[in-house]
């Protein structure tokens, strides 16, 4: 696996690339992409970081795995490329967004405009085997993404972390809640949303209120 990473992230994560776990991870991922079909495309694995440099980050949304269906994953959690049908979790995100801040349900499922405004759309695991959810878990990605969360927590202030579902909430142990806002709710998947654990969390408006109150320039145009 070739690490193609934006320079500010490369600087902040330099120690990770030299760690034994990351070298094992790179070998594993490289082999998986060589012998089988994996998502996202290899050049998109680090898209979340490359589209949202370290100093731009204002909001962090944590996902679990990339989508494992053809044409869906492009390196941003919950997002799909232009023209791809919206997966159920993304449908529920857009429904909550409409109810919370009044934004009409969009045609496009790509969240790249969020990334451009400082929303880091980070999956805990950055690759997956086609059709096999969770297939690249427990090979080192979790340690790498924990390091991303830890360095953001330590070297930034006034960030908003959105933790949706139990998996994301566990990643929250690396966040200093005395200097960042942590918003937690159920996952936007239908299973969680239909149990009343997602809709009405108002995370998008809460994030913008916090950003405005902490001098982080304009609120996010969700």
N, CA, C and O of each residue as an XYZ file, in Angstrom:
888
protein
N       0.844     -1.201      0.000
C       0.000      0.000      0.000
C       0.874      1.245      0.000
O       1.754      1.406      0.846
N       0.619      2.111     -0.953
C       1.355      3.374     -1.019
C       0.581      4.439     -0.238
O      -0.616      4.633     -0.450
N       1.284      5.124      0.668
C       0.649      6.157      1.482
C       0.779      7.500      0.769
O       1.843      8.119      0.772
N      -0.307      7.931      0.167
C      -0.335      9.236     -0.515
C      -1.114     10.180      0.382
O      -2.345     10.155      0.414
N      -0.389     11.006      1.106
C      -1.035     11.776      2.167
C      -0.663     13.250      2.097
O       0.492     13.607      1.863
N      -1.657     14.090      2.301
C      -1.490     15.551      2.352
C      -0.425     15.911      3.405
O      -0.328     15.259      4.445
N       0.368     16.953      3.124
C       1.598     17.201      3.888
C       1.373     17.492      5.366
O       2.191     17.083      6.191
N       0.285     18.188      5.737
C       0.083     18.507      7.153
C      -0.217     17.233      7.942
O       0.242     17.079      9.074
N      -0.977     16.332      7.351
C      -1.259     15.059      8.016
C      -0.017     14.189      8.070
O       0.226     13.508      9.066
N       0.763     14.208      7.013
C       1.998     13.415      7.000
C       2.920     13.858      8.139
O       3.576     13.035      8.778
N       2.958     15.147      8.376
C       3.790     15.681      9.463
C       3.269     15.212     10.827
O       4.044     14.737     11.657
N       1.973     15.342     11.054
C       1.413     15.015     12.367
C       1.381     13.509     12.646
O       1.324     13.090     13.802
N       1.417     12.712     11.601
C       1.304     11.261     11.776
C       2.606     10.524     11.442
O       2.615      9.302     11.290
N       3.690     11.270     11.332
C       4.969     10.689     10.899
C       5.375      9.479     11.734
O       5.862      8.487     11.191
N       5.181      9.553     13.035
C       5.585      8.443     13.904
C       4.802      7.168     13.621
O       5.323      6.063     13.773
N       3.555      7.327     13.209
C       2.722      6.148     12.938
C       3.285      5.320     11.790
O       3.267      4.090     11.830
N       3.786      6.008     10.764
C       4.254      5.287      9.583
C       5.487      4.438      9.869
O       5.777      3.484      9.147
N       6.212      4.794     10.934
C       7.407      4.035     11.304
C       7.094      2.917     12.300
O       7.955      2.085     12.589
N       5.883      2.894     12.817
C       5.519      1.906     13.835
C       5.354      0.519     13.200
O       4.876      0.401     12.072
N       5.750     -0.520     13.928
C       5.616     -1.886     13.391
C       4.194     -2.231     12.962
O       4.005     -2.901     11.947
N       3.175     -1.777     13.729
C       1.799     -2.127     13.365
C       1.436     -1.583     12.000
O       0.727     -2.238     11.236
N       1.937     -0.343     11.674
C       1.559      0.268     10.403
C       2.259     -0.441      9.246
O       1.687     -0.580      8.165
N       3.471     -0.879      9.465
C       4.171     -1.611      8.405
C       3.465     -2.940      8.107
O       3.361     -3.351      6.951
N       2.983     -3.604      9.161
C       2.208     -4.834      8.955
C       0.897     -4.531      8.242
O       0.475     -5.273      7.355
N       0.260     -3.438      8.636
C      -0.998     -3.025      8.010
C      -0.799     -2.745      6.522
O      -1.588     -3.199      5.692
N       0.244     -2.005      6.187
C       0.512     -1.658      4.792
C       0.741     -2.911      3.948
O       0.308     -2.981      2.798
N       1.417     -3.888      4.523
C       1.643     -5.154      3.808
C       0.324     -5.894      3.586
O       0.048     -6.399      2.498
N      -0.481     -5.944      4.648
C      -1.771     -6.629      4.559
C      -2.665     -5.983      3.504
O      -3.207     -6.668      2.637
N      -2.815     -4.668      3.582
C      -3.702     -3.964      2.647
C      -3.173     -4.085      1.219
O      -3.949     -4.309      0.289
N      -1.874     -3.942      1.038
C      -1.290     -4.087     -0.291
C      -1.578     -5.449     -0.893
O      -1.906     -5.552     -2.075
N      -1.458     -6.491     -0.088
C      -1.736     -7.851     -0.551
C      -3.209     -8.018     -0.897
O      -3.542     -8.597     -1.931
N      -4.090     -7.518     -0.042
C      -5.533     -7.632     -0.271
C      -5.947     -6.979     -1.589
O      -6.757     -7.532     -2.332
N      -5.396     -5.815     -1.872
C      -5.735     -5.122     -3.119
C      -5.140     -5.844     -4.328
O      -5.684     -5.774     -5.430
N      -4.025     -6.532     -4.116
C      -3.363     -7.236     -5.220
C      -4.119     -8.501     -5.615
O      -4.239     -8.809     -6.801
N      -4.626     -9.230     -4.632
C      -5.213    -10.553     -4.920
C      -6.740    -10.547     -5.041
O      -7.323    -11.508     -5.543
N      -7.386     -9.482     -4.588
C      -8.849     -9.458     -4.632
C      -9.387     -8.071     -4.891
O      -8.628     -7.131     -5.126
N     -10.714     -7.944     -4.845
C     -11.351     -6.640     -5.059
C     -11.626     -6.002     -3.711
O     -12.253     -6.610     -2.843
N     -11.161     -4.790     -3.541
C     -11.336     -4.058     -2.280
C     -11.828     -2.646     -2.576
O     -11.691     -2.142     -3.691
N     -12.397     -2.029     -1.566
C     -12.904     -0.662     -1.679
C     -12.387      0.180     -0.521
O     -12.124     -0.353      0.557
N     -12.235      1.501     -0.727
C     -12.382      2.216     -1.999
C     -11.212      1.901     -2.928
O     -10.369      1.073     -2.583
N     -11.138      2.531     -4.079
C      -9.952      2.395     -4.919
C      -8.734      2.772     -4.079
O      -8.813      3.631     -3.201
N      -7.620      2.125     -4.356
C      -6.442      2.303     -3.506
C      -6.018      3.763     -3.389
O      -5.575      4.202     -2.327
N      -6.153      4.507     -4.470
C      -5.735      5.917     -4.426
C      -6.695      6.788     -3.612
O      -6.405      7.957     -3.357
N      -7.839      6.224     -3.201
C      -8.816      6.973     -2.417
C      -8.812      6.598     -0.935
O      -9.599      7.147     -0.164
N      -7.951      5.684     -0.527
C      -7.963      5.208      0.860
C      -7.860      6.360      1.855
O      -8.545      6.361      2.877
N      -7.012      7.334      1.562
C      -6.766      8.438      2.497
C      -7.514      9.715      2.101
O      -7.115     10.813      2.489
N      -8.595      9.574      1.330
C      -9.342     10.734      0.848
C      -9.808     11.662      1.972
O      -9.740     12.884      1.839
N     -10.279     11.084      3.072
C     -10.799     11.917      4.167
C      -9.740     12.907      4.638
O     -10.045     14.073      4.890
N      -8.500     12.446      4.756
C      -7.407     13.305      5.205
C      -6.942     14.244      4.088
O      -6.655     15.415      4.334
N      -6.873     13.732      2.887
C      -6.360     14.543      1.782
C      -7.301     15.684      1.401
O      -6.854     16.729      0.928
N      -8.597     15.486      1.606
C      -9.562     16.534      1.264
C      -9.811     17.507      2.416
O     -10.502     18.511      2.247
N      -9.248     17.206      3.582
C      -9.483     18.048      4.760
C      -8.185     18.142      5.570
O      -8.018     17.402      6.540
N      -7.266     19.036      5.195
C      -5.988     19.168      5.896
C      -6.166     19.435      7.393
O      -7.198     19.943      7.832
N      -5.150     19.085      8.150
C      -5.210     19.134      9.609
C      -5.709     20.480     10.138
O      -6.608     20.519     10.978
N      -5.138     21.570      9.656
C      -5.483     22.892     10.202
C      -6.860     23.372      9.772
O      -7.364     24.360     10.305
N      -7.476     22.682      8.812
C      -8.812     23.063      8.351
C      -9.905     22.408      9.181
O     -11.040     22.884      9.192
N      -9.578     21.318      9.878
C     -10.599     20.513     10.554
C     -11.365     21.328     11.602
O     -10.774     21.985     12.458
N     -12.701     21.266     11.506
C     -13.566     21.894     12.508
C     -14.551     20.893     13.107
O     -14.961     21.018     14.260
N     -14.921     19.897     12.301
C     -15.865     18.867     12.738
C     -15.300     17.510     12.339
O     -14.731     17.363     11.257
N     -15.455     16.524     13.207
C     -15.047     15.154     12.888
C     -16.277     14.252     13.001
O     -16.913     14.187     14.053
N     -16.606     13.558     11.910
C     -17.673     12.558     11.922
C     -17.019     11.194     11.764
O     -16.251     10.970     10.828
N     -17.321     10.292     12.672
C     -16.691      8.976     12.670
C     -17.631      7.905     12.129
O     -18.757      7.750     12.602
N     -17.155      7.175     11.138
C     -17.859      6.019     10.629
C     -17.112      4.754     11.029
O     -16.135      4.810     11.776
N     -17.571      3.627     10.536
C     -16.961      2.351     10.916
C     -16.142      1.765      9.774
O     -14.913      1.755      9.838
N     -16.804      1.277      8.734
C     -16.166      0.663      7.561
C     -16.527      1.456      6.310
O     -17.554      2.136      6.291
N     -15.706      1.383      5.266
C     -16.173      1.872      3.971
C     -17.335      1.006      3.477
O     -17.481     -0.146      3.887
N     -18.153      1.569      2.599
C     -19.175      0.757      1.940
C     -18.486     -0.374      1.182
O     -17.416     -0.174      0.606
N     -19.101     -1.576      1.178
C     -18.447     -2.713      0.527
C     -19.122     -3.121     -0.771
O     -18.825     -4.177     -1.329
N     -20.050     -2.264     -1.258
C     -20.679     -2.513     -2.553
C     -19.963     -1.761     -3.663
O     -19.333     -0.733     -3.414
N     -20.056     -2.262     -4.870
C     -19.369     -1.660     -6.020
C     -19.796     -0.210     -6.235
O     -20.985      0.108     -6.240
N     -18.813      0.653     -6.409
C     -19.065      2.053     -6.765
C     -19.504      2.964     -5.647
O     -19.774      4.140     -5.886
N     -19.583      2.449     -4.416
C     -20.098      3.276     -3.320
C     -19.005      4.029     -2.549
O     -19.107      5.239     -2.349
N     -17.976      3.321     -2.126
C     -16.954      3.934     -1.263
C     -16.019      4.837     -2.055
O     -15.568      4.480     -3.143
N     -15.732      6.013     -1.495
C     -14.706      6.868     -2.099
C     -13.877      7.583     -1.031
O     -13.374      8.685     -1.248
N     -13.748      6.931      0.122
C     -12.810      7.411      1.140
C     -13.363      8.374      2.152
O     -12.621      8.856      3.007
N     -14.647      8.672      2.085
C     -15.301      9.565      3.049
C     -16.437      8.799      3.714
O     -17.286      8.240      3.019
N     -16.472      8.762      5.033
C     -17.502      7.982      5.700
C     -18.903      8.508      5.346
O     -19.135      9.715      5.282
N     -19.806      7.584      5.124
C     -21.224      7.808      4.799
C     -21.456      8.386      3.407
O     -22.585      8.349      2.917
N     -20.436      8.911      2.764
C     -20.572      9.568      1.469
C     -20.501      8.567      0.318
O     -19.849      7.529      0.426
N     -21.177      8.890     -0.784
C     -21.054      8.114     -2.021
C     -20.759      9.071     -3.170
O     -21.094     10.253     -3.080
N     -20.146      8.595     -4.239
C     -19.860      9.466     -5.376
C     -21.138      9.997     -6.031
O     -22.231      9.466     -5.834
N     -20.962     11.041     -6.801
C     -22.060     11.657     -7.548
C     -22.796     10.600     -8.368
O     -22.169      9.784     -9.044
N     -24.120     10.620     -8.306
C     -24.926      9.736     -9.135
C     -25.195      8.360     -8.557
O     -25.965      7.589     -9.129
N     -24.567      8.038     -7.421
C     -24.771      6.723     -6.796
C     -25.981      6.804     -5.859
O     -26.101      7.770     -5.105
N     -26.880      5.814     -5.890
C     -28.034      5.831     -4.975
C     -27.598      5.934     -3.520
O     -26.553      5.406     -3.139
N     -28.399      6.614     -2.713
C     -28.038      6.857     -1.322
C     -28.271      5.608     -0.471
O     -29.387      5.089     -0.444
N     -27.244      5.116      0.222
C     -27.442      4.002      1.158
C     -28.359      4.426      2.309
O     -28.519      5.620      2.566
N     -28.964      3.452      3.005
C     -29.951      3.775      4.048
C     -29.448      4.725      5.137
O     -30.189      5.613      5.558
N     -28.217      4.560      5.599
C     -27.709      5.457      6.647
C     -27.621      6.894      6.147
O     -27.953      7.831      6.873
N     -27.176      7.063      4.910
C     -27.061      8.409      4.337
C     -28.440      9.034      4.154
O     -28.610     10.236      4.359
N     -29.420      8.225      3.771
C     -30.803      8.716      3.664
C     -31.243      9.303      5.003
O     -31.835     10.381      5.047
N     -30.955      8.594      6.091
C     -31.384      9.061      7.411
C     -30.588     10.276      7.874
O     -31.117     11.121      8.597
N     -29.326     10.375      7.468
C     -28.541     11.580      7.767
C     -29.188     12.792      7.095
O     -29.355     13.839      7.719
N     -29.548     12.642      5.827
C     -30.152     13.757      5.099
C     -31.542     14.118      5.651
O     -31.929     15.286      5.660
N     -32.273     13.113      6.103
C     -33.590     13.386      6.705
C     -33.438     14.179      8.005
O     -34.192     15.119      8.252
N     -32.472     13.802      8.827
C     -32.228     14.530     10.079
C     -31.729     15.936      9.790
O     -32.108     16.887     10.473
N     -30.883     16.068      8.782
C     -30.370     17.383      8.390
C     -31.511     18.302      7.967
O     -31.533     19.480      8.325
N     -32.448     17.764      7.213
C     -33.596     18.560      6.763
C     -34.452     18.986      7.955
O     -34.884     20.136      8.033
N     -34.694     18.064      8.877
C     -35.511     18.385     10.050
C     -34.796     19.359     10.986
O     -35.435     20.191     11.630
N     -33.479     19.252     11.056
C     -32.693     20.050     12.008
C     -32.436     21.464     11.515
O     -32.708     22.425     12.235
N     -31.917     21.610     10.305
C     -31.526     22.938      9.830
C     -32.312     23.395      8.612
O     -32.068     24.483      8.090
N     -33.264     22.565      8.149
C     -34.134     22.982      7.053
C     -33.545     22.835      5.673
O     -34.100     23.362      4.709
N     -32.409     22.116      5.547
C     -31.829     21.943      4.216
C     -32.635     20.907      3.443
O     -32.828     19.795      3.935
N     -33.108     21.239      2.248
C     -33.881     20.274      1.462
C     -33.063     19.026      1.167
O     -31.847     19.097      0.991
N     -33.730     17.893      1.117
C     -33.054     16.625      0.831
C     -32.327     16.736     -0.517
O     -32.952     17.072     -1.523
N     -31.011     16.457     -0.549
C     -30.233     16.687     -1.777
C     -30.309     15.527     -2.761
O     -30.597     14.392     -2.380
N     -30.050     15.821     -4.018
C     -29.981     14.774     -5.044
C     -28.686     13.987     -4.923
O     -28.678     12.761     -5.030
N     -27.592     14.706     -4.698
C     -26.281     14.070     -4.661
C     -25.969     13.528     -3.265
O     -26.271     14.162     -2.254
N     -25.356     12.338     -3.235
C     -24.957     11.755     -1.959
C     -23.500     11.993     -1.609
O     -22.995     11.431     -0.637
N     -22.817     12.820     -2.393
C     -21.417     13.081     -2.089
C     -21.288     14.147     -1.008
O     -21.950     15.183     -1.061
N     -20.434     13.884     -0.035
C     -20.221     14.820      1.073
C     -18.899     15.580      0.933
O     -18.402     16.153      1.903
N     -18.337     15.583     -0.266
C     -17.077     16.312     -0.471
C     -17.199     17.807     -0.162
O     -16.218     18.398      0.289
N     -18.366     18.454     -0.382
C     -18.458     19.866      0.019
C     -18.312     20.054      1.530
O     -17.838     21.099      1.975
N     -18.706     19.069      2.314
C     -18.491     19.143      3.760
C     -16.994     19.099      4.062
O     -16.486     19.887      4.860
N     -16.296     18.164      3.412
C     -14.849     18.023      3.642
C     -14.113     19.325      3.318
O     -13.183     19.715      4.024
N     -14.538     19.987      2.249
C     -13.894     21.227      1.840
C     -14.067     22.339      2.875
O     -13.297     23.299      2.897
N     -15.081     22.204      3.730
C     -15.344     23.214      4.766
C     -14.767     22.829      6.132
O     -14.973     23.539      7.117
N     -14.049     21.711      6.190
C     -13.430     21.336      7.449
C     -14.119     20.226      8.205
O     -13.933     20.092      9.414
N     -14.921     19.418      7.507
C     -15.552     18.251      8.142
C     -14.736     17.019      7.769
O     -14.712     16.607      6.609
N     -14.070     16.435      8.761
C     -13.275     15.231      8.536
C     -14.199     14.024      8.620
O     -14.731     13.712      9.686
N     -14.386     13.351      7.493
C     -15.324     12.227      7.388
C     -14.525     10.928      7.475
O     -14.185     10.323      6.458
N     -14.234     10.516      8.695
C     -13.245      9.482      8.961
C     -13.877      8.149      9.340
O     -14.625      8.071     10.314
N     -13.584      7.115      8.585
C     -13.942      5.767      8.992
C     -12.878      5.214      9.936
O     -11.702      5.561      9.824
N     -13.293      4.357     10.862
C     -12.335      3.718     11.772
C     -11.417      2.770     11.014
O     -10.242      2.627     11.352
N     -11.960      2.126      9.990
C     -11.209      1.236      9.109
C     -11.282      1.829      7.707
O     -12.365      2.167      7.230
N     -10.133      1.957      7.047
C     -10.110      2.729      5.804
C     -10.192      1.887      4.535
O     -10.128      2.429      3.431
N     -10.332      0.576      4.675
C     -10.479     -0.274      3.492
C     -11.326     -1.485      3.859
O     -11.531     -1.787      5.034
N     -11.813     -2.174      2.826
C     -12.687     -3.331      3.063
C     -12.668     -4.224      1.822
O     -12.508     -3.738      0.702
N     -12.829     -5.520      2.027
C     -12.940     -6.457      0.919
C     -14.344     -6.353      0.323
O     -15.316     -6.197      1.063
N     -14.459     -6.435     -0.974
C     -15.758     -6.326     -1.645
C     -16.748     -7.324     -1.077
O     -16.468     -8.520     -0.984
N     -17.920     -6.807     -0.694
C     -18.998     -7.664     -0.232
C     -18.816     -8.265      1.145
O     -19.620     -9.096      1.565
N     -17.768     -7.858      1.862
C     -17.484     -8.460      3.170
C     -17.264     -7.374      4.223
O     -16.128     -6.975      4.480
N     -18.334     -6.906      4.819
C     -18.238     -5.863      5.850
C     -17.315     -6.316      6.975
O     -17.376     -7.462      7.421
N     -16.463     -5.403      7.428
C     -15.586     -5.683      8.559
C     -14.371     -6.525      8.239
O     -13.630     -6.904      9.146
N     -14.146     -6.829      6.964
C     -13.078     -7.760      6.594
C     -11.673     -7.206      6.806
O     -10.719     -7.981      6.866
N     -11.520     -5.891      6.920
C     -10.198     -5.319      7.174
C     -10.085     -4.739      8.586
O      -9.169     -3.973      8.882
N     -11.020     -5.111      9.440
C     -10.922     -4.692     10.844
C      -9.866     -5.527     11.565
O      -9.557     -6.650     11.167
N      -9.319     -4.946     12.642
C      -8.353     -5.641     13.517
C      -7.047     -5.991     12.819
O      -6.381     -6.960     13.183
N      -6.682     -5.197     11.814
C      -5.381     -5.370     11.160
C      -4.493     -4.140     11.330
O      -3.399     -4.081     10.769
N      -4.958     -3.160     12.099
C      -4.128     -1.984     12.353
C      -4.765     -0.653     12.036
O      -4.327      0.386     12.531
N      -5.801     -0.676     11.209
C      -6.443      0.604     10.869
C      -6.967      1.323     12.117
O      -6.889      2.548     12.208
N      -7.503      0.557     13.078
C      -8.091      1.178     14.270
C      -7.047      1.952     15.057
O      -7.334      3.031     15.574
N      -5.831      1.407     15.153
C      -4.745      2.106     15.849
C      -4.380      3.391     15.107
O      -4.110      4.419     15.728
N      -4.374      3.326     13.792
C      -4.042      4.501     12.986
C      -5.096      5.594     13.154
O      -4.754      6.762     13.334
N      -6.362      5.224     13.096
C      -7.410      6.243     13.228
C      -7.540      6.737     14.671
O      -7.939      7.880     14.897
N      -7.207      5.890     15.647
C      -7.110      6.374     17.031
C      -6.049      7.467     17.136
O      -6.241      8.459     17.838
N      -4.932      7.283     16.436
C      -3.853      8.275     16.453
C      -4.308      9.591     15.823
O      -3.929     10.668     16.283
N      -5.120      9.500     14.775
C      -5.655     10.713     14.141
C      -6.522     11.478     15.137
O      -6.384     12.692     15.287
N      -7.416     10.760     15.817
C      -8.297     11.404     16.795
C      -7.492     11.997     17.937
O      -7.778     13.104     18.393
N      -6.485     11.266     18.404
C      -5.671     11.725     19.528
C      -4.894     12.991     19.184
O      -4.815     13.907     20.003
N      -4.323     13.054     17.993
C      -3.526     14.231     17.635
C      -4.437     15.444     17.402
O      -4.059     16.573     17.717
N      -5.621     15.214     16.856
C      -6.572     16.320     16.715
C      -6.985     16.848     18.082
O      -7.053     18.058     18.297
N      -7.261     15.929     19.004
C      -7.672     16.321     20.351
C      -6.575     17.107     21.061
O      -6.845     18.107     21.725
N      -5.339     16.646     20.914
C      -4.222     17.254     21.653
C      -3.783     18.588     21.061
O      -3.462     19.515     21.805
N      -3.764     18.700     19.740
C      -3.130     19.852     19.095
C      -4.115     20.860     18.525
O      -3.705     21.857     17.930
N      -5.411     20.613     18.700
C      -6.432     21.570     18.276
C      -7.316     21.896     19.472
O      -7.195     21.279     20.530
N      -8.194     22.859     19.298
C      -9.191     23.168     20.333
C     -10.468     23.603     19.653
O     -10.451     24.063     18.511
N     -11.581     23.453     20.361
C     -12.863     23.897     19.839
C     -13.381     23.097     18.661
O     -14.119     23.626     17.830
N     -13.001     21.814     18.578
C     -13.534     20.965     17.516
C     -14.845     20.316     17.957
O     -15.127     20.205     19.150
N     -15.634     19.895     16.981
C     -16.864     19.154     17.248
C     -16.667     17.718     16.772
O     -16.346     17.486     15.607
N     -16.857     16.768     17.659
C     -16.779     15.354     17.300
C     -18.185     14.763     17.343
O     -18.860     14.840     18.369
N     -18.622     14.180     16.245
C     -19.931     13.530     16.188
C     -19.734     12.022     16.227
O     -19.176     11.435     15.300
N     -20.193     11.403     17.302
C     -20.018      9.965     17.500
C     -21.386      9.296     17.389
O     -22.236      9.438     18.267
N     -21.576      8.572     16.303
C     -22.882      7.978     16.010
C     -22.805      6.462     16.148
O     -22.164      5.790     15.339
N     -23.454      5.934     17.168
C     -23.439      4.496     17.401
C     -22.341      4.083     18.361
O     -21.407      4.845     18.610
N     -22.449      2.887     18.897
C     -21.538      2.418     19.946
C     -20.101      2.307     19.477
O     -19.176      2.576     20.243
N     -19.902      1.917     18.234
C     -18.539      1.768     17.724
C     -17.814      3.116     17.744
O     -16.673      3.211     18.196
N     -18.485      4.142     17.253
C     -17.891      5.477     17.242
C     -17.691      6.016     18.658
O     -16.692      6.675     18.944
N     -18.640      5.732     19.530
C     -18.538      6.224     20.907
C     -17.298      5.674     21.605
O     -16.676      6.370     22.408
N     -16.938      4.425     21.301
C     -15.734      3.842     21.904
C     -14.477      4.573     21.442
O     -13.509      4.687     22.194
N     -14.494      5.066     20.211
C     -13.346      5.832     19.713
C     -13.216      7.176     20.433
O     -12.165      7.816     20.385
N     -14.287      7.592     21.095
C     -14.284      8.884     21.786
C     -13.404      8.939     23.009
O     -13.211     10.017     23.572
N     -12.862      7.814     23.442
C     -11.992      7.808     24.629
C     -10.715      8.604     24.403
O     -10.026      8.953     25.361
N     -10.392      8.894     23.149
C      -9.168      9.622     22.828
C      -9.395     11.143     22.737
O      -8.488     11.881     22.352
N     -10.581     11.599     23.085
C     -10.928     13.020     22.943
C     -10.920     13.708     24.302
O     -11.495     13.203     25.267
N     -10.272     14.854     24.370
C     -10.279     15.683     25.580
C     -11.562     16.517     25.566
O     -11.670     17.507     24.842
N     -12.518     16.098     26.373
C     -13.834     16.749     26.348
C     -13.846     18.092     27.059
O     -14.858     18.792     27.048
N     -12.735     18.454     27.673
C     -12.665     19.765     28.320
C     -12.419     20.878     27.304
O     -12.635     22.051     27.608
N     -11.969     20.522     26.104
C     -11.698     21.575     25.109
C     -12.329     21.310     23.751
O     -12.078     22.041     22.792
N     -13.147     20.266     23.666
C     -13.865     19.960     22.427
C     -15.311     19.597     22.767
O     -15.604     19.158     23.879
N     -16.205     19.783     21.803
C     -17.599     19.364     21.960
C     -17.762     17.958     21.398
O     -17.425     17.704     20.242
N     -18.273     17.054     22.209
C     -18.533     15.683     21.763
C     -20.047     15.462     21.745
O     -20.713     15.555     22.777
N     -20.572     15.170     20.566
C     -22.000     14.915     20.387
C     -22.191     13.426     20.113
O     -21.564     12.871     19.211
N     -23.051     12.788     20.886
C     -23.266     11.351     20.750
C     -24.740     11.047     20.489
O     -25.634     11.704     21.023
N     -24.966     10.034     19.656
C     -26.341      9.562     19.421
C     -26.262      8.144     18.886
O     -25.177      7.587     18.722
N     -27.438      7.562     18.613
C     -27.455      6.291     17.921
C     -26.935      6.444     16.510
O     -26.739      7.560     16.028
N     -26.714      5.327     15.850
C     -26.227      5.301     14.465
C     -27.380      5.638     13.515
O     -28.533      5.330     13.814
N     -27.080      6.268     12.371
C     -28.164      6.598     11.426
C     -28.694      5.407     10.635
O     -29.586      5.585      9.805
N     -28.182      4.211     10.859
C     -28.705      3.031     10.154
C     -30.180      2.826     10.500
O     -30.615      3.217     11.583
N     -30.943      2.227      9.611
C     -32.377      2.030      9.892
C     -32.639      1.295     11.207
O     -33.590      1.622     11.917
N     -31.813      0.315     11.535
C     -32.017     -0.460     12.759
C     -32.012      0.444     13.984
O     -32.869      0.317     14.859
N     -31.051      1.351     14.043
C     -30.944      2.262     15.176
C     -31.962      3.398     15.072
O     -32.620      3.757     16.048
N     -32.073      3.953     13.865
C     -32.970      5.097     13.674
C     -34.422      4.727     13.970
O     -35.166      5.523     14.543
N     -34.819      3.524     13.580
C     -36.205      3.099     13.790
C     -36.513      2.805     15.257
O     -37.676      2.673     15.636
N     -35.470      2.704     16.079
C     -35.657      2.514     17.520
C     -35.626      3.850     18.263
O     -35.605      3.884     19.494
N     -35.624      4.949     17.506
C     -35.663      6.262     18.134
C     -34.342      6.772     18.649
O     -34.307      7.673     19.487
N     -33.230      6.198     18.150
C     -31.908      6.564     18.671
C     -31.152      7.536     17.775
O     -30.040      7.946     18.107
N     -31.747      7.911     16.635
C     -31.057      8.806     15.698
C     -31.807     10.112     15.477
O     -31.267     11.191     15.724
N     -33.036     10.021     15.018
C     -33.763     11.234     14.631
C     -33.991     12.159     15.826
O     -34.309     11.726     16.934
N     -33.813     13.457     15.549
C     -34.002     14.451     16.600
C     -32.756     14.764     17.401
O     -32.835     15.481     18.398
N     -31.589     14.240     16.987
C     -30.367     14.536     17.766
C     -29.872     15.974     17.571
O     -29.141     16.500     18.410
N     -30.269     16.600     16.473
C     -29.928     18.009     16.193
C     -28.417     18.274     16.249
O     -27.987     19.343     16.683
N     -27.634     17.317     15.817
C     -26.180     17.488     15.854
C     -25.690     18.578     14.914
O     -24.714     19.264     15.219
N     -26.343     18.744     13.792
C     -25.856     19.710     12.802
C     -26.022     21.147     13.293
O     -25.118     21.968     13.137
N     -27.158     21.445     13.875
C     -27.358     22.801     14.410
C     -26.505     23.017     15.660
O     -25.975     24.110     15.860
N     -26.366     21.994     16.500
C     -25.517     22.135     17.689
C     -24.060     22.399     17.300
O     -23.379     23.209     17.927
N     -23.595     21.709     16.262
C     -22.222     21.921     15.795
C     -22.020     23.359     15.332
O     -21.022     23.993     15.675
N     -22.968     23.870     14.552
C     -22.819     25.231     14.038
C     -22.898     26.278     15.140
O     -22.202     27.292     15.084
N     -23.728     26.045     16.125
C     -23.784     26.968     17.265
C     -22.441     26.998     17.988
O     -21.934     28.068     18.326
N     -21.880     25.841     18.215
C     -20.587     25.740     18.900
C     -19.479     26.402     18.081
O     -18.655     27.138     18.624
N     -19.464     26.138     16.776
C     -18.453     26.736     15.894
C     -18.552     28.258     15.939
O     -17.536     28.945     16.042
N     -19.765     28.782     15.864
C     -19.965     30.239     15.904
C     -19.504     30.834     17.230
O     -18.947     31.931     17.267
N     -19.740     30.104     18.313
C     -19.371     30.599     19.642
C     -17.886     30.490     19.937
O     -17.399     31.093     20.893
N     -17.159     29.728     19.126
C     -15.738     29.531     19.378
C     -14.865     30.134     18.291
O     -13.706     29.752     18.136
N     -15.415     31.069     17.547
C     -14.625     31.844     16.608
C     -14.021     31.052     15.459
O     -12.972     31.419     14.930
N     -14.684     29.963     15.073
C     -14.149     29.115     14.002
C     -14.686     29.545     12.641
O     -15.069     28.701     11.831
N     -14.716     30.831     12.391
C     -15.193     31.380     11.109
C     -16.659     31.035     10.895
O     -17.412     30.887     11.857
N     -17.068     30.906      9.630
C     -18.488     30.692      9.331
C     -18.914     29.287      9.715
O     -18.102     28.361      9.686
N     -20.188     29.118     10.078
C     -20.706     27.778     10.348
C     -20.613     26.902      9.103
O     -20.405     27.409      8.001
N     -20.763     25.606      9.272
C     -20.745     24.689      8.133
C     -22.026     24.845      7.321
O     -23.125     24.852      7.874
N     -21.877     24.970      6.016
C     -23.034     24.966      5.123
C     -23.350     23.511      4.790
O     -22.887     22.973      3.784
N     -24.137     22.893      5.643
C     -24.455     21.476      5.463
C     -25.244     21.261      4.175
O     -25.603     20.129      3.852
